[in-house]
Amino acid sequence: MFDSKVERLLNEQVVAEMYSANLYLSMSAWFREKSLDGYASWFYVQYKEEMDHALIIYNFILNAGGQVKLGQIDAPPAEFADVRAILAESLAHEQLVTSLIYAINEAAAEAKDYKTVQFLDWFVKEQVEEEDNASTNLGRYDLFGADPKGLFSLDEEMGGRSYTQTAQVAVYEGAA
């Protein structure tokens, strides 16, 4: 069983992760429309990872005796000013997600819900990686993206990312 606030925040985080997935899928589509297939691929992989995060939390709630209560997922934007705007938005979004994870962690610690505190440890570490990736993508664009050859090279590099399902999905799905 969960403290009611912790359970509510976890459920809200499932929705937030699904919104993140949709946001990155929308960004992927924008890049594809601009023939920046490497960036499109990178953000498509990011979409899949965010769906993994939603499923991990969903299964944790169920496995720990809670009730899943999914809310509405807002539509993400479909139009973006340019490549830099997307990269800046993805960094700001990851910083927001980090703050949401921290808020759940704080509520769980206050409620002495140690199972949730321990569960969130992986997400805290994951957010360090997510913010670093987003910051690196923006930084590289700022250095090289204004030059067409630089943008071409960055797009090629971004296309090298591949999807590997997060091991945490299997950990929590196995008990569901």
Steps between C-alpha positions, in 0.01 A plus 500: 500500500602855438460830673223672299725790394776265384253288305350810336845631404603164357184487290562856382853397406370218279301763311800736495718227350236429235487871421880496471474210256246688290709816510805315371294320236371840382857632490604192302224566246609865466857392430382239248298767319818711478700203361716488814464126534782458751335738745164337421644161589659630822171648620309186397729296725437757773124447450543126561709559813235730645234237440725255686514743791120523509469121501758462776306733729165348398621151589661619823172651617318172432771278644521707819127475565390834363229597257580637157290805416599637163418859415473688177812543291525847349588531132859609440584780259532399135682809379841619611699808401817316403747230601642704785154568643432127514831426667449778755145380566618142552754619760239710681259208488751259652569752776126511568481120514792498744310739727195271486708197598655696786153603623386136510821404678449775757139398564599135532778585747260710708251211503779255591411307184840340459396269217419803284815685603705196399302457177559863403877466538518366144294794372724753676802346326311481170419871516868585538556318170195656335602855591859435395388368159269796443767748610761336278266503200431870548866583561616319187234672294609837637858424399443348156135515396495843337731370228315276248788251494506500879126436514538218248772345714295536820199344328710203393632458855153520654386220270746260660294458816316172537220389729557243770210431731575615851573204728273653763198423279566127532560527875159649569302332220597155622295543815199663332 
